[in-house]
Amino acid sequence: MWSSPTYHGSVSGAFKNAVDWLALLADHDPPYLSNKPVGMLTTAGGVQGLQAINAMEFIVRSLRGWAVPLVFAVPRSSRAFDGDGRLTDQAVADQLRGLGAEVTSAALQFRAEGTCDYAQERPAGAVRD
């Protein structure tokens, strides 16, 4: 699972710095994130969180990973979390569980079959963005 707050329409600098360390996987066999499913979510102060997800998707693909088609951008995140960072919005919690279930399903299929198709049946709480 990749997560980043949205900064100026993209991922945060801290997130990008962390991803840059994946260059250490270049010499692995297979290299980088080959056939690894990656779920993506962002938080945003407004409603522009999908811009950061778009940036993440380009990064996942360039590192040969598999971007799970179901994504989640938490809009107006200050309303979804309390002052201590605890999630207080049940709808957001349900969507996060759905995203986690989708990534888990993809990872299990990759392990068993070496590939993944996008399931037509969605886990409870999963919403297409």
GUDRENKOL-99420 format. One line per field, with one value per atom (N, C-alpha, C, O): residue in one letter; atom name; y, z, x. Coordinates in nm, 4 decimals, padded with zeros to 6 digits, always signed. Layout:
! residues N
r	(a; ...)
a	(CA; ...)
v	(Y; ...)
w	(Z; ...)
u	(X; ...)
END
This chain:
! residues 129
r	(m; m; m; m; w; w; w; w; s; s; s; s; s; s; s; s; p; p; p; p; t; t; t; t; y; y; y; y; h; h; h; h; g; g; g; g; s; s; s; s; v; v; v; v; s; s; s; s; g; g; g; g; a; a; a; a; f; f; f; f; k; k; k; k; n; n; n; n; a; a; a; a; v; v; v; v; d; d; d; d; w; w; w; w; l; l; l; l; a; a; a; a; l; l; l; l; l; l; l; l; a; a; a; a; d; d; d; d; h; h; h; h; d; d; d; d; p; p; p; p; p; p; p; p; y; y; y; y; l; l; l; l; s; s; s; s; n; n; n; n; k; k; k; k; p; p; p; p; v; v; v; v; g; g; g; g; m; m; m; m; l; l; l; l; t; t; t; t; t; t; t; t; a; a; a; a; g; g; g; g; g; g; g; g; v; v; v; v; q; q; q; q; g; g; g; g; l; l; l; l; q; q; q; q; a; a; a; a; i; i; i; i; n; n; n; n; a; a; a; a; m; m; m; m; e; e; e; e; f; f; f; f; i; i; i; i; v; v; v; v; r; r; r; r; s; s; s; s; l; l; l; l; r; r; r; r; g; g; g; g; w; w; w; w; a; a; a; a; v; v; v; v; p; p; p; p; l; l; l; l; v; v; v; v; f; f; f; f; a; a; a; a; v; v; v; v; p; p; p; p; r; r; r; r; s; s; s; s; s; s; s; s; r; r; r; r; a; a; a; a; f; f; f; f; d; d; d; d; g; g; g; g; d; d; d; d; g; g; g; g; r; r; r; r; l; l; l; l; t; t; t; t; d; d; d; d; q; q; q; q; a; a; a; a; v; v; v; v; a; a; a; a; d; d; d; d; q; q; q; q; l; l; l; l; r; r; r; r; g; g; g; g; l; l; l; l; g; g; g; g; a; a; a; a; e; e; e; e; v; v; v; v; t; t; t; t; s; s; s; s; a; a; a; a; a; a; a; a; l; l; l; l; q; q; q; q; f; f; f; f; r; r; r; r; a; a; a; a; e; e; e; e; g; g; g; g; t; t; t; t; c; c; c; c; d; d; d; d; y; y; y; y; a; a; a; a; q; q; q; q; e; e; e; e; r; r; r; r; p; p; p; p; a; a; a; a; g; g; g; g; a; a; a; a; v; v; v; v; r; r; r; r; d; d; d; d)
a	(N; CA; C; O; N; CA; C; O; N; CA; C; O; N; CA; C; O; N; CA; C; O; N; CA; C; O; N; CA; C; O; N; CA; C; O; N; CA; C; O; N; CA; C; O; N; CA; C; O; N; CA; C; O; N; CA; C; O; N; CA; C; O; N; CA; C; O; N; CA; C; O; N; CA; C; O; N; CA; C; O; N; CA; C; O; N; CA; C; O; N; CA; C; O; N; CA; C; O; N; CA; C; O; N; CA; C; O; N; CA; C; O; N; CA; C; O; N; CA; C; O; N; CA; C; O; N; CA; C; O; N; CA; C; O; N; CA; C; O; N; CA; C; O; N; CA; C; O; N; CA; C; O; N; CA; C; O; N; CA; C; O; N; CA; C; O; N; CA; C; O; N; CA; C; O; N; CA; C; O; N; CA; C; O; N; CA; C; O; N; CA; C; O; N; CA; C; O; N; CA; C; O; N; CA; C; O; N; CA; C; O; N; CA; C; O; N; CA; C; O; N; CA; C; O; N; CA; C; O; N; CA; C; O; N; CA; C; O; N; CA; C; O; N; CA; C; O; N; CA; C; O; N; CA; C; O; N; CA; C; O; N; CA; C; O; N; CA; C; O; N; CA; C; O; N; CA; C; O; N; CA; C; O; N; CA; C; O; N; CA; C; O; N; CA; C; O; N; CA; C; O; N; CA; C; O; N; CA; C; O; N; CA; C; O; N; CA; C; O; N; CA; C; O; N; CA; C; O; N; CA; C; O; N; CA; C; O; N; CA; C; O; N; CA; C; O; N; CA; C; O; N; CA; C; O; N; CA; C; O; N; CA; C; O; N; CA; C; O; N; CA; C; O; N; CA; C; O; N; CA; C; O; N; CA; C; O; N; CA; C; O; N; CA; C; O; N; CA; C; O; N; CA; C; O; N; CA; C; O; N; CA; C; O; N; CA; C; O; N; CA; C; O; N; CA; C; O; N; CA; C; O; N; CA; C; O; N; CA; C; O; N; CA; C; O; N; CA; C; O; N; CA; C; O; N; CA; C; O; N; CA; C; O; N; CA; C; O; N; CA; C; O; N; CA; C; O; N; CA; C; O; N; CA; C; O; N; CA; C; O; N; CA; C; O; N; CA; C; O; N; CA; C; O; N; CA; C; O; N; CA; C; O; N; CA; C; O; N; CA; C; O; N; CA; C; O; N; CA; C; O; N; CA; C; O; N; CA; C; O; N; CA; C; O; N; CA; C; O; N; CA; C; O; N; CA; C; O; N; CA; C; O; N; CA; C; O; N; CA; C; O; N; CA; C; O; N; CA; C; O)
v	(-00.1174; +00.0000; +00.1229; +00.1355; +00.2119; +00.3403; +00.4492; +00.4514; +00.5386; +00.6490; +00.7748; +00.7717; +00.8849; +01.0137; +01.1235; +01.1173; +01.2235; +01.3424; +01.4099; +01.3939; +01.4835; +01.5561; +01.6923; +01.7713; +01.7192; +01.8481; +01.9091; +01.8514; +02.0236; +02.0956; +02.0057; +02.0117; +01.9235; +01.8400; +01.7148; +01.6529; +01.6754; +01.5565; +01.4920; +01.5299; +01.3941; +01.3274; +01.4176; +01.5123; +01.3865; +01.4648; +01.4336; +01.3283; +01.5245; +01.5028; +01.3834; +01.3086; +01.3638; +01.2496; +01.1177; +01.0219; +01.1136; +00.9929; +00.9665; +00.8542; +01.0684; +01.0523; +01.0078; +00.9230; +01.0623; +01.0193; +00.8721; +00.7997; +00.8268; +00.6849; +00.5964; +00.4934; +00.6363; +00.5582; +00.5532; +00.4522; +00.6586; +00.6605; +00.5489; +00.5052; +00.5029; +00.3931; +00.2606; +00.1669; +00.2521; +00.1291; +00.1040; -00.0043; +00.2024; +00.1823; +00.0688; +00.0076; +00.0410; -00.0689; -00.2051; -00.3035; -00.2107; -00.3366; -00.3579; -00.4552; -00.2693; -00.2770; -00.4061; -00.4597; -00.4565; -00.5756; -00.7055; -00.8133; -00.6964; -00.8174; -00.8907; -00.8330; -01.0166; -01.0951; -01.1520; -01.2468; -01.0983; -00.9894; -00.8539; -00.8424; -00.7517; -00.6210; -00.5401; -00.5638; -00.4471; -00.3483; -00.4141; -00.5014; -00.3739; -00.4240; -00.5185; -00.5267; -00.5882; -00.6753; -00.7625; -00.8366; -00.7519; -00.8319; -00.8169; -00.9088; -00.7030; -00.6726; -00.5771; -00.4693; -00.6150; -00.5229; -00.4107; -00.4326; -00.2915; -00.1743; -00.1036; -00.0627; -00.0895; -00.0103; +00.1323; +00.1548; +00.2275; +00.3678; +00.4465; +00.4350; +00.5266; +00.6162; +00.7459; +00.7491; +00.8512; +00.9826; +01.0519; +01.0146; +01.1525; +01.2434; +01.3818; +01.4148; +01.4612; +01.5960; +01.6895; +01.6488; +01.8138; +01.9141; +01.9494; +01.9900; +01.9344; +01.9616; +01.8350; +01.7288; +01.8468; +01.7318; +01.6900; +01.6113; +01.7400; +01.7172; +01.5965; +01.5888; +01.5038; +01.3912; +01.2978; +01.2307; +01.2910; +01.2001; +01.2412; +01.1573; +01.3663; +01.4089; +01.3363; +01.2956; +01.3197; +01.2476; +01.0998; +01.0372; +01.0432; +00.9030; +00.8850; +00.7851; +00.9787; +00.9705; +00.9668; +00.8888; +01.0500; +01.0504; +00.9157; +00.8620; +00.8618; +00.7312; +00.6220; +00.5352; +00.6265; +00.5231; +00.5240; +00.4177; +00.6416; +00.6493; +00.5876; +00.5186; +00.6127; +00.5585; +00.4063; +00.3366; +00.3543; +00.2088; +00.1433; +00.0454; +00.1968; +00.1370; +00.1460; +00.0522; +00.2569; +00.2694; +00.1714; +00.1353; +00.1287; +00.0303; -00.1120; -00.2035; -00.1294; -00.2594; -00.3243; -00.4456; -00.2434; -00.2943; -00.2978; -00.2545; -00.3498; -00.3601; -00.2691; -00.2980; -00.1597; -00.0641; -00.1200; -00.1380; -00.1471; -00.1971; -00.0898; +00.0263; -00.1260; -00.0260; +00.0491; +00.1644; -00.0141; +00.0533; +00.1431; +00.0951; +00.2707; +00.3669; +00.4430; +00.4347; +00.5171; +00.5945; +00.7228; +00.7204; +00.8334; +00.9638; +01.0135; +01.0290; +01.0382; +01.0864; +01.2388; +01.3101; +01.2884; +01.4338; +01.4977; +01.4355; +01.6212; +01.6958; +01.6101; +01.5924; +01.5577; +01.4595; +01.5106; +01.4300; +01.6411; +01.6935; +01.6601; +01.6623; +01.6294; +01.5909; +01.4410; +01.3977; +01.3613; +01.2155; +01.1641; +01.0509; +01.2457; +01.2058; +01.3061; +01.4246; +01.2566; +01.3498; +01.4112; +01.3831; +01.4933; +01.5634; +01.4726; +01.5133; +01.3493; +01.2519; +01.1582; +01.0632; +01.1853; +01.1043; +00.9786; +00.8956; +00.9622; +00.8450; +00.8672; +00.9745; +00.7651; +00.7703; +00.7743; +00.6912; +00.8710; +00.8860; +00.8725; +00.8711; +00.8625; +00.8565; +00.7112; +00.6515; +00.6542; +00.5132; +00.4856; +00.3796; +00.5775; +00.5574; +00.5477; +00.4651; +00.6315; +00.6253; +00.4927; +00.4291; +00.4507; +00.3226; +00.2069; +00.1177; +00.2075; +00.1015; +00.0995; -00.0073; +00.2168; +00.2224; +00.1774; +00.1123; +00.2108; +00.1654; +00.0140; -00.0499; -00.0436; -00.1899; -00.2532; -00.3551; -00.1938; -00.2444; -00.2400; -00.3347; -00.1315; -00.1196; -00.2248; -00.2890; -00.2425; -00.3454; -00.4845; -00.5652; -00.5123; -00.6429; -00.6632; -00.7735; -00.5576; -00.5672; -00.5949; -00.6776; -00.5276; -00.5496; -00.6914; -00.7593; -00.7350; -00.8702; -00.9745; -01.0700; -00.9568; -01.0491; -01.0548; -01.1631; -00.9388; -00.9343; -01.0031; -01.0777; -00.9789; -01.0395; -01.1917; -01.2630; -01.2410; -01.3859; -01.4464; -01.5553; -01.3769; -01.4287; -01.4269; -01.5209; -01.3214; -01.3182; -01.4337; -01.4989; -01.4590; -01.5674; -01.7025; -01.7854; -01.7245; -01.8533; -01.8725; -01.9829; -01.7652; -01.7794; -01.7024; -01.7223; -01.6149; -01.5355; -01.4185; -01.3488; -01.3963; -01.2861; -01.2494; -01.3132; -01.1463; -01.1044; -01.0447; -00.9708; -01.0776; -01.0097; -00.9206; -00.9395; -00.8268; -00.7367; -00.7990; -00.8145; -00.8347; -00.9046; -00.8209; -00.7011; -00.8856; -00.8178; -00.8001; -00.7021; -00.8951; -00.8828; -00.8012; -00.8275; -00.7040; -00.6145; -00.6549; -00.6974; -00.6416; -00.6661; -00.5637; -00.4553; -00.5972; -00.5044; -00.3740; -00.3758; -00.2639; -00.1341; -00.0784; +00.0382; -00.1617; -00.1149; -00.0251; -00.0585; +00.0873; +00.1838; +00.2214; +00.2468; +00.2252; +00.2689; +00.4199; +00.4853; +00.4769; +00.6218; +00.6623; +00.7810)
w	(+00.0000; +00.0000; +00.0000; +00.0823; -00.0918; -00.0965; -00.0556; -00.0995; +00.0283; +00.0731; +00.0843; +00.1290; +00.0428; +00.0530; +00.0686; +00.0093; +00.1480; +00.1421; +00.0067; -00.0563; -00.0355; -00.1621; -00.1353; -00.0567; -00.2012; -00.1901; -00.3287; -00.4178; -00.3473; -00.4735; -00.5929; -00.6963; -00.5774; -00.6866; -00.7126; -00.8179; -00.6194; -00.6403; -00.5057; -00.4031; -00.5073; -00.3848; -00.3045; -00.3574; -00.1775; -00.0922; -00.1239; -00.1795; -00.0884; -00.1071; -00.0271; -00.0749; +00.0930; +00.1755; +00.1082; +00.1094; +00.0498; -00.0214; -00.1385; -00.1567; -00.2166; -00.3338; -00.2912; -00.3575; -00.1830; -00.1341; -00.0960; -00.1252; -00.0305; +00.0067; -00.1172; -00.1221; -00.2169; -00.3400; -00.4126; -00.4752; -00.4053; -00.4729; -00.4224; -00.4958; -00.3000; -00.2464; -00.3163; -00.3065; -00.3865; -00.4597; -00.5737; -00.6321; -00.6053; -00.7054; -00.6631; -00.7474; -00.5339; -00.4850; -00.5346; -00.5274; -00.5847; -00.6342; -00.7837; -00.8415; -00.8451; -00.9904; -01.0310; -01.1381; -00.9495; -00.9849; -00.9394; -00.9611; -00.8772; -00.8353; -00.9563; -01.0640; -00.9374; -01.0435; -00.9939; -00.9153; -01.0365; -01.1304; -01.0653; -00.9428; -01.1465; -01.0920; -01.0351; -01.0671; -00.9526; -00.8966; -00.8343; -00.7485; -00.8757; -00.8187; -00.9146; -00.9114; -00.9979; -01.0982; -01.0363; -00.9410; -01.0934; -01.0523; -00.9061; -00.8464; -00.8501; -00.7138; -00.7232; -00.7815; -00.6666; -00.6692; -00.5685; -00.4580; -00.6081; -00.5222; -00.5154; -00.6179; -00.3954; -00.3735; -00.3428; -00.2802; -00.3861; -00.3709; -00.3042; -00.3410; -00.2055; -00.1429; -00.1064; -00.0810; -00.1048; -00.0698; +00.0243; +00.0361; +00.0898; +00.1673; +00.1078; +00.0519; +00.1210; +00.0661; +00.1538; +00.2160; +00.1580; +00.2304; +00.1594; +00.2228; +00.0288; -00.0523; -00.1223; -00.0608; -00.2517; -00.3275; -00.4401; -00.5263; -00.4415; -00.5525; -00.5321; -00.5983; -00.4453; -00.4135; -00.5278; -00.5245; -00.6285; -00.7400; -00.8192; -00.8870; -00.8126; -00.8825; -00.8257; -00.9015; -00.6952; -00.6348; -00.6709; -00.6920; -00.6784; -00.7189; -00.8616; -00.8914; -00.9502; -01.0876; -01.0886; -01.1629; -01.0069; -00.9991; -00.9479; -00.9998; -00.8455; -00.7921; -00.8977; -00.9078; -00.9762; -01.0768; -01.1798; -01.2213; -01.2212; -01.3134; -01.2507; -01.3184; -01.1214; -01.0523; -01.0442; -01.0731; -01.0050; -00.9958; -01.1296; -01.1352; -01.2361; -01.3677; -01.4099; -01.4698; -01.3798; -01.4192; -01.3424; -01.3885; -01.2258; -01.1463; -01.1688; -01.0930; -01.2742; -01.3189; -01.2216; -01.2248; -01.1360; -01.0452; -01.1120; -01.2261; -01.0399; -01.0897; -01.0049; -00.8877; -01.0627; -00.9903; -00.9814; -01.0831; -00.8604; -00.8410; -00.8921; -00.8531; -00.9783; -01.0380; -00.9373; -00.9608; -00.8275; -00.7248; -00.6437; -00.5880; -00.6365; -00.5609; -00.4668; -00.4773; -00.3749; -00.2826; -00.2440; -00.1939; -00.2684; -00.2251; -00.1157; -00.1391; +00.0019; +00.1136; +00.1003; +00.1297; +00.0562; +00.0426; +00.1788; +00.2692; +00.1910; +00.3161; +00.4367; +00.5278; +00.4351; +00.5347; +00.6777; +00.7705; +00.6986; +00.8351; +00.8976; +01.0198; +00.8143; +00.8649; +00.8917; +00.9672; +00.8316; +00.8448; +00.9635; +01.0075; +01.0150; +01.1255; +01.2392; +01.2169; +01.3616; +01.4743; +01.4950; +01.4185; +01.5961; +01.6219; +01.6532; +01.6391; +01.6959; +01.7260; +01.6091; +01.6224; +01.4929; +01.3746; +01.3655; +01.2777; +01.4531; +01.4475; +01.3468; +01.3408; +01.2691; +01.1694; +01.2387; +01.3249; +01.2007; +01.2627; +01.1634; +01.2041; +01.0355; +00.9303; +00.8865; +00.8272; +00.9160; +00.8851; +00.7351; +00.6937; +00.6531; +00.5081; +00.4565; +00.3702; +00.5093; +00.4711; +00.5178; +00.4434; +00.6386; +00.6908; +00.6011; +00.5723; +00.5569; +00.4692; +00.3367; +00.2861; +00.2807; +00.1531; +00.1700; +00.0811; +00.2814; +00.3067; +00.3209; +00.2710; +00.3886; +00.3993; +00.2610; +00.2311; +00.1776; +00.0420; -00.0389; -00.1114; -00.0277; -00.0982; -00.0476; -00.1272; +00.0829; +00.1392; +00.0908; +00.0600; +00.0840; +00.0354; -00.1108; -00.1507; -00.1902; -00.3327; -00.3507; -00.4337; -00.2748; -00.2843; -00.2386; -00.3004; -00.1314; -00.0815; -00.1850; -00.2090; -00.2454; -00.3483; -00.4658; -00.5145; -00.5110; -00.6221; -00.5835; -00.6635; -00.4626; -00.4182; -00.4120; -00.4510; -00.3632; -00.3569; -00.4967; -00.5197; -00.5896; -00.7255; -00.7927; -00.8642; -00.7708; -00.8264; -00.7711; -00.8450; -00.6414; -00.5803; -00.6395; -00.6690; -00.6568; -00.7041; -00.8545; -00.8998; -00.9330; -01.0776; -01.1538; -01.2742; -01.0850; -01.1516; -01.2305; -01.2984; -01.2223; -01.2920; -01.2158; -01.1167; -01.2634; -01.1968; -01.2988; -01.3882; -01.2842; -01.3628; -01.2662; -01.1448; -01.3178; -01.2317; -01.2053; -01.2965; -01.0797; -01.0416; -01.0706; -01.0425; -01.1270; -01.1527; -01.0241; -01.0084; -00.9320; -00.8048; -00.7100; -00.6953; -00.6471; -00.5573; -00.4129; -00.3773; -00.3285; -00.1871; -00.1283; -00.1840; -00.0191; +00.0460; +00.0780; +00.1307; +00.0468; +00.0756; -00.0359; -00.0317; -00.1366; -00.2445; -00.3394; -00.3823; -00.3703; -00.4589; -00.5672; -00.5383; -00.6905; -00.8006; -00.8048; -00.8026; -00.8110; -00.8226; -00.9666; -00.9967)
u	(+00.0851; +00.0000; +00.0892; +00.1798; +00.0628; +00.1327; +00.0350; -00.0800; +00.0822; -00.0017; +00.0825; +00.1971; +00.0232; +00.0904; -00.0130; -00.1207; +00.0196; -00.0651; -00.0436; +00.0609; -00.1415; -00.1305; -00.0683; -00.1208; +00.0441; +00.1110; +00.1207; +00.1830; +00.0608; +00.0694; +00.0370; +00.1035; -00.0649; -00.1112; -00.0303; -00.0458; +00.0559; +00.1372; +00.1680; +00.1115; +00.2582; +00.2998; +00.3931; +00.4514; +00.4057; +00.4952; +00.6414; +00.6727; +00.7287; +00.8720; +00.9211; +01.0064; +00.8694; +00.9094; +00.8713; +00.9486; +00.7517; +00.7098; +00.8038; +00.8507; +00.8309; +00.9196; +01.0586; +01.1184; +01.1113; +01.2429; +01.2416; +01.3368; +01.1339; +01.1237; +01.1203; +01.1874; +01.0425; +01.0323; +01.1669; +01.1991; +01.2442; +01.3742; +01.4667; +01.5553; +01.4477; +01.5282; +01.4991; +01.5782; +01.3869; +01.3561; +01.4543; +01.4550; +01.5367; +01.6424; +01.7358; +01.8013; +01.7419; +01.8261; +01.7778; +01.8513; +01.6549; +01.5992; +01.6254; +01.5771; +01.7002; +01.7234; +01.7932; +01.7647; +01.8826; +01.9596; +01.8941; +01.9493; +01.7784; +01.7078; +01.6511; +01.6361; +01.6205; +01.5600; +01.4277; +01.4280; +01.3176; +01.2964; +01.3232; +01.3207; +01.3489; +01.3874; +01.2702; +01.1537; +01.3046; +01.2132; +01.0897; +01.1029; +00.9737; +00.8483; +00.7758; +00.6530; +00.8481; +00.7863; +00.6780; +00.7021; +00.5573; +00.4423; +00.4028; +00.3468; +00.4315; +00.3881; +00.2700; +00.2822; +00.1558; +00.0418; +00.0624; +00.1120; +00.0238; +00.0365; -00.0981; -00.1528; -00.1510; -00.2708; -00.2286; -00.1250; -00.3076; -00.2701; -00.3813; -00.4982; -00.3435; -00.4385; -00.3680; -00.2476; -00.4459; -00.3932; -00.4905; -00.6072; -00.4389; -00.5229; -00.5053; -00.4007; -00.6091; -00.6025; -00.6837; -00.7819; -00.6421; -00.7182; -00.8466; -00.9440; -00.8478; -00.9668; -01.0102; -01.0204; -01.0357; -01.0842; -00.9894; -01.0286; -00.8671; -00.7744; -00.6828; -00.5793; -00.7152; -00.6276; -00.5956; -00.4924; -00.6802; -00.6522; -00.5290; -00.4697; -00.4892; -00.3672; -00.2451; -00.1570; -00.2389; -00.1267; -00.1327; -00.0289; -00.2534; -00.2664; -00.2173; -00.1518; -00.2470; -00.1967; -00.0446; +00.0149; +00.0189; +00.1653; +00.2167; +00.3145; +00.1497; +00.1904; +00.1789; +00.2656; +00.0719; +00.0522; +00.1649; +00.2112; +00.2092; +00.3228; +00.4479; +00.5241; +00.4687; +00.5865; +00.5773; +00.6746; +00.4603; +00.4415; +00.4734; +00.5477; +00.4178; +00.4404; +00.5862; +00.6389; +00.6522; +00.7928; +00.8808; +00.9890; +00.8346; +00.9080; +00.8562; +00.8885; +00.7752; +00.7252; +00.6271; +00.6065; +00.5676; +00.4658; +00.3299; +00.3140; +00.2326; +00.0965; +00.0095; -00.0148; -00.0375; -00.1222; -00.2632; -00.3302; -00.3077; -00.4432; -00.5390; -00.5270; -00.6333; -00.7220; -00.8093; -00.8457; -00.8424; -00.9213; -00.8283; -00.7296; -00.8579; -00.7772; -00.8696; -00.9920; -00.8092; -00.8910; -00.8184; -00.7060; -00.8850; -00.8355; -00.9295; -01.0494; -00.8762; -00.9578; -00.9677; -00.8718; -01.0836; -01.0981; -01.1231; -01.1789; -01.0813; -01.1043; -01.0703; -01.1512; -00.9492; -00.9070; -00.9144; -00.9221; -00.9124; -00.9221; -01.0569; -01.0711; -01.1558; -01.2881; -01.2975; -01.3846; -01.2101; -01.2154; -01.1347; -01.1545; -01.0446; -00.9571; -00.9703; -00.9952; -00.9532; -00.9566; -00.8180; -00.7257; -00.8035; -00.6784; -00.5612; -00.4459; -00.5890; -00.4840; -00.4558; -00.3787; -00.5193; -00.4954; -00.5797; -00.5561; -00.6766; -00.7638; -00.8761; -00.9361; -00.9026; -01.0086; -01.1441; -01.1728; -01.2273; -01.3593; -01.4734; -01.5895; -01.4441; -01.5461; -01.5656; -01.4758; -01.6837; -01.7093; -01.7067; -01.6596; -01.7556; -01.7536; -01.6096; -01.5794; -01.5221; -01.3806; -01.3210; -01.2463; -01.3529; -01.3035; -01.3467; -01.2668; -01.4716; -01.5221; -01.4470; -01.4129; -01.4213; -01.3493; -01.2040; -01.1491; -01.1423; -01.0050; -00.9996; -00.9070; -01.0981; -01.1048; -01.1224; -01.0601; -01.2062; -01.2253; -01.0975; -01.0668; -01.0224; -00.8950; -00.7969; -00.7283; -00.7899; -00.7017; -00.7382; -00.6505; -00.8677; -00.9131; -00.8754; -00.8379; -00.8850; -00.8506; -00.7006; -00.6629; -00.6165; -00.4717; -00.4379; -00.3559; -00.5008; -00.4772; -00.5171; -00.4432; -00.6322; -00.6799; -00.5820; -00.5494; -00.5354; -00.4397; -00.3087; -00.2522; -00.2606; -00.1345; -00.1464; -00.0540; -00.2594; -00.2794; -00.2861; -00.2335; -00.3503; -00.3576; -00.2207; -00.1860; -00.1427; -00.0071; +00.0753; +00.1490; +00.0629; +00.1399; +00.0999; +00.1860; -00.0285; -00.0773; -00.0609; -00.0306; -00.0808; -00.0876; +00.0199; +00.0366; +00.0928; +00.1952; +00.1411; +00.2166; +00.0119; -00.0531; -00.1796; -00.2151; -00.2462; -00.3691; -00.4638; -00.4226; -00.5910; -00.6928; -00.7699; -00.7625; -00.8412; -00.9167; -01.0522; -01.1334; -01.0763; -01.1988; -01.3222; -01.3258; -01.4230; -01.5498; -01.6290; -01.7019; -01.6148; -01.6850; -01.5986; -01.4793; -01.6584; -01.5865; -01.6102; -01.7201; -01.5066; -01.5266; -01.6250; -01.6423; -01.6874; -01.7793; -01.7063; -01.5951; -01.7680; -01.7077; -01.6207; -01.5814; -01.5901; -01.5038; -01.5826; -01.6931; -01.5242; -01.5879; -01.4884; -01.3715; -01.5338; -01.4484; -01.4430; -01.5472; -01.3233; -01.3077; -01.3001; -01.2868)
END
